[in-house]
Amino acid sequence: MNIIHAGNRYQIYGEEVKTYKRLPAGTYQVRFHPMEGFSLSQRNDLCLSEEKVYGPSPDKAEKALKSYQLSNRNFGVLLSGQKGIGKSLFVRLLAEKAQQMGYPVITVSEAVPGIANYISSIDQDCIVIFDEFEKTFVNTPDENQQDELLPLFDGMDGGHKLFIVTCNDLNQISQFMINRPGRFHYHFTMTPPSPKEVEEYLQDKLLPECCGDLQAIVNFSNVVDVPYDWLRAIVFEINQGYSFREAMQDLNITRKEKVYFNVAVFLSNGMRFEAWDEPIDLNKNDRVRVYVRRFEKDIYPAGFSLTFIPSSAQIADNGFVVRDLIDLSWDEYDFRGTEEENTQLEKTWNESVRVTKMVLMKSARTDLFRYEV
């Protein structure tokens, strides 16, 4: 029998009880019981499931740990970005490195009044992770849950902890956490892999006999951002023998918003049509319709529509050139002649005018992408 005396309280435990001056390196979960209060329970370590990590995450994790060690107060890192973009992978990477350096890693997944004081009472260097922060600390019964954590992030307790906070939607977290390097020194915005990184990933993950769709997937990533969650799912399907097209039709990949591009269309007669912030719906469709317009007031058509295949888009400079264009049709006419002249001009255009190429450049709009995976 072991008796632990703390304050005016005596508690009896079995022979397996051990006491420590410092929390050993390991991974712990904050728990709360209405009768017993806060405690830490050991959980499985946050480890990488893949040997190779793509993109800038390894360098960013090293940077965060190095800066934390140089800091003399609590240090915060905020990670934001759409779902499936690699935030959890970054957390696992950093946690694994931190444990190798001897730091305990503590995860928080409950919003309980008093949790800030409890974390502050852990008087040693450690890593504290709030994954998907807005899911836990937004719309709670206590509306001040986020406010309670601000002094902790500020370092008002005199501690030296590294706080990692991930979120999918910055609009859902306290604006007092944004643009405040004193609370969160770094704000890493996680971005989708570039087409080059997509190609590297596919070369590593696709079976040799399943690489027929590799270039089509890379070309598709030229047109629309492809998160790592998508890539993993696509590779899983293709390695089973399914085509890229079938994988995209059947996978649980749905986008709520359209993708916006600036579009330039070059015609065989030397004319050029353009459109700005053109919404293009790439959702589970290998053919995409685009509407463009010529703004000069002359005898030429005011606009037309056409479709193209996203996987045929090839990267060029800062845009994407599409040459596989189909189903050209004139949707709006703005001829200025007589009815007979208009009919003849329409016939001439439909028979002879062709699109030679189309160039797409991603729009500068800030609401381009929001995926639900």
C-alpha positions in Angstrom: 0.0 0.0 0.0 1.2 3.6 -0.8 -0.3 6.7 0.7 0.0 10.0 -1.1 -0.3 13.1 1.1 -1.0 16.3 -0.8 -2.2 19.3 1.2 -4.8 18.0 3.7 -5.7 15.1 1.5 -4.5 11.5 1.9 -5.1 9.1 -1.0 -4.4 5.3 -1.0 -2.9 3.6 -4.1 -1.6 0.1 -4.8 2.1 -1.0 -5.0 2.5 0.1 -8.6 2.5 3.8 -7.7 5.5 5.8 -8.7 6.3 9.4 -8.0 8.2 11.8 -10.3 9.6 15.3 -10.0 9.2 15.8 -13.7 6.8 14.3 -16.3 8.7 11.6 -18.3 9.0 11.9 -22.0 6.0 10.4 -23.6 2.5 11.3 -24.9 -0.3 12.2 -22.6 -4.0 13.2 -22.9 -5.6 15.8 -20.6 -8.6 14.2 -18.8 -11.3 15.6 -16.6 -13.6 13.8 -14.1 -16.2 15.8 -12.2 -15.3 14.0 -8.9 -11.5 13.7 -9.4 -10.7 16.8 -11.4 -7.9 17.0 -14.0 -5.4 14.4 -14.8 -3.1 13.1 -17.5 -3.5 9.7 -19.0 -0.8 8.1 -21.2 -1.7 7.5 -24.8 -0.1 6.2 -28.0 2.7 8.3 -29.3 2.1 10.6 -32.2 4.3 9.0 -34.8 4.6 9.3 -38.6 2.9 6.6 -40.5 5.1 7.2 -43.6 8.9 7.2 -43.9 9.0 10.2 -46.3 7.4 13.6 -45.7 6.8 15.8 -48.7 6.7 19.6 -48.8 8.1 22.1 -46.3 6.7 20.5 -43.1 10.1 19.0 -41.9 11.9 22.4 -42.2 9.0 24.2 -40.5 8.9 21.7 -37.7 12.7 22.1 -37.1 12.2 25.9 -37.2 9.5 25.8 -34.6 11.5 23.6 -32.2 14.7 25.6 -32.6 12.9 28.9 -32.0 11.1 27.5 -29.0 14.4 26.4 -27.4 15.8 29.9 -27.9 12.7 31.5 -26.4 12.5 32.2 -22.6 8.7 32.1 -22.4 5.7 30.2 -23.7 5.9 29.9 -27.5 3.0 29.4 -29.9 2.6 28.0 -33.4 -0.7 28.3 -35.2 -1.4 26.0 -38.2 -4.2 26.8 -40.6 -5.4 25.3 -43.9 -8.1 23.3 -45.5 -8.9 19.7 -44.4 -6.5 17.0 -45.5 -3.8 19.5 -46.3 -1.1 18.1 -43.9 -1.7 19.8 -40.5 -2.0 16.6 -38.6 1.1 15.2 -40.4 3.0 18.3 -39.3 1.8 17.8 -35.7 3.0 14.2 -35.7 6.3 15.1 -37.2 6.9 17.8 -34.6 5.7 15.6 -31.7 8.0 12.8 -32.8 11.0 15.1 -32.9 10.1 16.6 -29.6 10.0 13.3 -27.9 13.3 12.3 -29.3 14.6 15.5 -27.6 13.1 14.4 -24.3 10.0 16.6 -24.2 6.7 15.2 -23.0 3.8 15.8 -25.5 0.4 16.7 -24.1 -2.8 16.7 -26.2 -6.0 18.6 -25.4 -9.3 17.6 -26.8 -11.8 18.7 -24.1 -13.0 22.3 -23.3 -13.4 22.3 -19.5 -13.4 25.4 -17.3 -10.1 25.6 -15.5 -8.1 23.8 -18.1 -5.8 26.8 -18.6 -4.9 26.8 -14.9 -4.3 23.0 -15.0 -1.9 23.2 -18.0 -0.2 26.2 -16.3 0.4 24.0 -13.2 2.5 21.6 -15.3 5.8 23.3 -14.3 8.2 22.0 -16.9 9.1 22.3 -20.6 6.6 20.4 -22.7 4.7 20.4 -26.0 0.9 21.1 -25.7 -1.2 20.3 -28.8 -4.7 21.6 -29.5 -5.7 19.8 -32.7 -8.7 21.2 -34.6 -9.0 24.0 -32.1 -12.3 25.4 -33.3 -14.1 22.1 -33.0 -13.2 21.9 -29.3 -13.3 25.6 -28.1 -16.0 27.1 -30.3 -19.8 27.0 -29.5 -19.1 25.6 -26.0 -21.5 26.1 -23.1 -18.9 28.5 -21.7 -18.5 31.3 -24.3 -15.3 32.5 -22.6 -13.3 29.2 -23.1 -11.0 30.8 -25.7 -10.6 33.9 -23.6 -9.5 31.8 -20.7 -6.6 30.4 -22.8 -5.2 33.7 -24.0 -3.2 34.5 -20.8 -1.8 31.0 -21.0 -0.7 31.5 -24.6 0.7 35.0 -23.6 3.1 33.3 -21.1 1.6 35.2 -18.1 2.3 32.2 -16.0 6.0 32.4 -16.5 6.1 29.0 -18.1 8.1 27.7 -21.0 5.8 25.5 -23.1 5.4 25.1 -26.9 1.7 25.4 -27.9 0.7 23.9 -31.2 -2.8 24.9 -32.4 -4.4 23.7 -35.6 -7.5 25.0 -37.2 -9.5 24.5 -40.5 -11.3 27.8 -40.3 -9.6 30.9 -39.0 -12.9 32.7 -38.8 -14.0 30.4 -36.0 -11.2 31.2 -33.6 -10.7 34.2 -31.4 -9.4 37.2 -33.4 -7.2 37.9 -30.4 -5.1 34.9 -31.5 -4.5 36.4 -35.0 -1.7 38.9 -35.7 -0.3 38.5 -32.2 3.2 37.2 -32.4 3.4 37.5 -28.6 0.8 34.7 -28.4 1.6 32.8 -31.5 5.0 33.6 -32.9 4.4 31.6 -36.1 1.4 31.2 -38.2 2.1 28.5 -40.8 -0.6 28.4 -43.5 -0.5 24.9 -44.9 -0.8 24.8 -48.7 -1.6 22.0 -51.2 1.4 20.2 -52.8 2.7 21.8 -56.0 2.4 19.8 -59.3 6.1 18.9 -58.9 5.5 17.5 -55.4 2.4 15.7 -56.6 4.5 14.0 -59.3 7.2 13.0 -56.7 4.5 11.5 -54.4 3.0 9.5 -57.3 6.3 8.2 -58.5 7.0 7.0 -54.9 3.6 5.5 -54.2 2.1 4.2 -57.4 3.0 0.6 -58.3 5.1 0.4 -61.5 2.3 -1.3 -63.4 -0.2 1.4 -62.3 1.6 4.5 -63.6 -0.4 5.0 -66.7 -2.5 7.8 -65.2 0.4 9.5 -63.4 0.6 12.4 -65.9 -3.1 12.9 -66.0 -3.2 13.3 -62.2 -0.2 15.8 -62.3 -2.0 17.7 -65.0 -5.2 17.8 -63.0 -3.2 19.2 -60.1 -2.1 22.0 -62.5 -5.7 23.1 -62.6 -7.1 22.4 -59.1 -5.4 22.0 -55.7 -5.1 18.4 -54.7 -4.6 17.9 -50.9 -2.5 14.9 -49.6 -5.7 13.2 -48.4 -6.9 13.2 -52.0 -3.6 11.8 -53.2 -3.5 9.0 -50.7 -7.0 8.0 -51.6 -6.4 8.2 -55.4 -3.2 6.2 -55.2 -5.0 3.5 -53.1 -7.6 3.2 -55.8 -5.3 3.2 -58.8 -3.0 0.6 -57.2 -6.0 -1.7 -57.1 -6.4 -1.4 -60.8 -9.0 1.3 -61.1 -8.6 4.3 -63.5 -8.1 7.8 -62.3 -11.5 8.8 -63.8 -13.3 6.0 -62.0 -11.5 6.9 -58.7 -12.6 10.5 -58.9 -16.2 9.4 -59.7 -16.4 7.1 -56.7 -14.2 8.6 -54.0 -15.8 10.7 -51.2 -14.4 13.9 -52.6 -16.8 16.8 -52.8 -16.0 20.5 -53.2 -18.6 23.1 -52.0 -17.2 26.0 -53.9 -16.1 26.5 -57.5 -12.5 27.3 -58.6 -11.9 30.7 -60.1 -9.6 31.4 -63.1 -8.7 34.2 -65.4 -9.2 32.8 -68.9 -7.8 33.7 -72.3 -9.0 31.9 -75.4 -7.1 32.2 -78.7 -9.1 31.7 -82.0 -7.9 30.5 -85.3 -8.8 33.9 -86.9 -6.3 35.7 -84.6 -8.9 37.0 -82.1 -8.6 36.6 -78.4 -11.4 36.4 -75.9 -11.0 36.8 -72.1 -12.8 36.3 -68.8 -11.8 37.3 -65.3 -12.7 35.4 -62.1 -14.5 32.8 -64.1 -16.0 30.1 -61.9 -15.2 26.7 -63.1 -16.9 23.7 -61.6 -14.4 20.8 -61.5 -16.5 18.6 -59.2 -16.5 15.0 -60.3 -16.6 16.0 -64.0 -13.9 15.4 -66.5 -15.4 18.0 -68.8 -15.6 21.7 -67.8 -17.6 24.5 -69.4 -16.2 28.0 -69.6 -17.9 31.2 -70.6 -15.7 33.9 -72.2 -16.5 37.3 -73.7 -15.1 39.8 -76.1 -15.8 43.3 -74.9 -15.2 45.3 -78.1 -18.5 46.5 -79.6 -18.1 45.2 -83.1 -19.8 42.7 -85.4 -18.3 39.7 -83.7 -20.1 37.4 -81.2 -20.2 38.8 -77.7 -19.4 35.5 -76.2 -19.4 31.7 -76.5 -18.9 28.6 -74.4 -16.7 25.6 -74.7 -15.6 22.6 -72.7 -12.2 21.1 -71.9 -10.7 18.2 -70.1 -8.8 19.2 -66.9 -6.3 16.4 -67.2 -5.1 17.8 -70.5 -4.0 21.1 -69.0 -0.3 21.6 -69.2 1.7 24.0 -67.0 3.3 26.9 -68.8 4.9 29.9 -67.1 2.4 31.0 -64.4 -0.6 29.6 -66.2 -2.0 26.5 -67.8 -2.4 25.8 -71.5 -5.3 23.6 -72.6 -5.3 22.3 -76.1 -7.9 19.5 -75.9 -11.0 21.6 -76.4 -14.3 20.2 -77.5 -17.9 21.2 -78.1 -17.3 24.7 -79.2 -20.6 26.6 -79.5 -21.6 30.3 -79.7 -24.1 30.9 -76.8 -24.6 34.7 -77.2 -24.6 36.6 -80.5 -24.0 40.3 -80.8 -24.0 40.8 -84.6 -24.6 44.3 -85.8 -25.7 43.7 -89.4 -29.0 42.8 -91.0 -30.7 39.5 -90.2 -29.4 38.0 -93.4 -25.8 39.2 -92.7 -26.1 37.9 -89.1 -27.2 34.5 -90.3 -24.3 34.3 -92.8 -21.7 35.4 -90.2 -23.0 32.9 -87.7 -22.7 30.1 -90.2 -19.2 31.2 -91.2 -18.0 31.2 -87.6 -19.6 27.9 -86.7 -18.0 26.3 -89.7 -14.5 27.8 -89.8 -13.5 29.5 -86.5 -11.7 27.2 -84.1 -10.0 27.6 -80.7 -6.3 27.0 -81.0 -5.6 27.1 -77.3 -6.9 28.3 -73.9 -4.7 29.6 -71.1 -5.9 29.6 -67.5 -4.4 31.5 -64.6 -5.7 31.0 -61.0 -7.6 34.0 -59.9 -6.4 36.3 -57.2 -9.7 35.9 -55.3 -9.2 34.8 -51.7 -12.3 32.5 -51.6 -11.0 30.1 -54.3 -11.1 26.7 -52.6 -12.9 25.0 -49.8 -13.0 21.2 -50.0 -14.9 18.7 -47.9 -13.1 15.4 -47.9 
